[in-house]
Amino acid sequence: MMTTQTPPVLSGGMPLIGHLREFRTDPVTLMKRGYEQHGNVFAIRMLNSTIAIVSGAENNRTYFMETDKALNVNEPLEFLRQAFGEAAITSPPEKYKNERPLLQSLFSRAKMVGYIRAMQAEVEAWIEQLGEAGTINISDEMIQLTKAVAGHAFIGPSYKDELPSAFWDDYTVISRSIDPILPPNWPLPKFIRRDRARERMLTVFHQIVGARLANPDQYEDMIQLLATTPLKDGTMLTVDQIAEWFLGLMFAGHETTAGQAAWTVIQLLQNPAYLATVQGEIDRFVPVGTQIDGGVMRHLTHIYLAINETTRMRPSAEILFRLVKEPLELDGYTIPVGWRLMVNAANSHNEATAFSNPEQYDPLRFSSERGEGKNSFKIMGFGGGMHKCTGMNFAKNEMAIIVALLLQQFDLELLTPNPTIYRGLGASRPSEALIRYRRKI
Ligand code: HEM
């Protein structure tokens, strides 16, 4: 029989707002304090909702496997639906099932071949314009680069002509409106700006999709695929829906990837011994002039291990939310209907029982010999279960290509020895992190 005991509420909540202020200003300390006081399951209060916070591979597994069953994902993401529309993770469960095969097909192995070509082209163009030597803030550079990669991969090489610069400004307006806490339909200036930006972007999209429908043979990109492939029930997406898919995929894909790409480079520069191993791999498998493809990528074992370790230590997605629809038992507690449930990286990714010396940068922990990543639910940085990040391989391949080509071309020196984590209301990323570069060849 299910226990009736609910998780213990963390100390320190304030009248009315509960733990809201601490959650906004320093969520990681809040999570760690809860873990120290109560272990893997505890609760906090924010305004009028109670949130159970859980960690550990087994609780993460229940969380992800119960999504779309006892747990609902789209309702707590209403703030994203208002910004980008209803697609994939922001769709209700039945609609999601109808969309999922199309979503998955966008990231098939065959499609990845073209995306890898787009990634190489954009990373090479970025490297080319850096010149012989200089200093960059890797955090900002990665935002620009990941936008270019997504633009090229999703819209094709003509993306620069088809997406005017105002489009990217509007995208920034929408991104800045993201707020998981305030009701997203309040008449606040940032939400009004968001809705206007959305309208303008949808207009741009009508032209882009129109061009593809009029000349289907001329295009081979993600928008073309969305415009010509039916959903599971045989119906087609409307032009507005295609635009919403694109806006949502861009959002899911670029700031998250930018943050983790920047941290991957930073952490390599902070760890010269492992950097030397990675450099050796690049010298051997990605000499100048290499056309990167799946075969080359398969040799980049140590780069992918570094990407995994950065996902553990510096995840872009640090917390994920669900709404409890049916009572759920976790670690001997019952989480009641109407509560929110949250998994978090701060505790899961640093558990001493799951990872040896978790505070140490040690990519080889994920090697097949050591096997610390065998249970994939230990890490929640790309989600898990039904809604696990569809773009995970896209992101990992993009990060691998950035690292490979950057270290193929340049000697790098980290001028900001210890960048801090910038946590806005969206994905986390490094604060300013200056890197001096000098071309090798
Ligand atoms: C380092 C980069 C990335 C990180 C850290 C990341 C993280 C995540 C996480 C944590 C989820 C699950 C959310 C949840 O369960 O609540 C997710 C879902 C998703 N991601 Fe990513 N993501 C990244 C890159 C990308 C890219 C490049 C794309 C697409 C181009 C993408 C598309 C998606 C989509 C479509 C979903 C929803 C999947 C579904 O509902 O079935 N992501 N991502």
Boltz pocket constraint, residues with backbone or C-beta under 6 A from the ligand:
constraints:
  - pocket:
      binder: B
      contacts: [[A, 73], [A, 88], [A, 89], [A, 90], [A, 249], [A, 250], [A, 252], [A, 253], [A, 254], [A, 256], [A, 257], [A, 258], [A, 260], [A, 315], [A, 316], [A, 317], [A, 320], [A, 321], [A, 380], [A, 381], [A, 382], [A, 383], [A, 384], [A, 386], [A, 387], [A, 388], [A, 389], [A, 390], [A, 391], [A, 392], [A, 394], [A, 395]]
      max_distance: 6.0
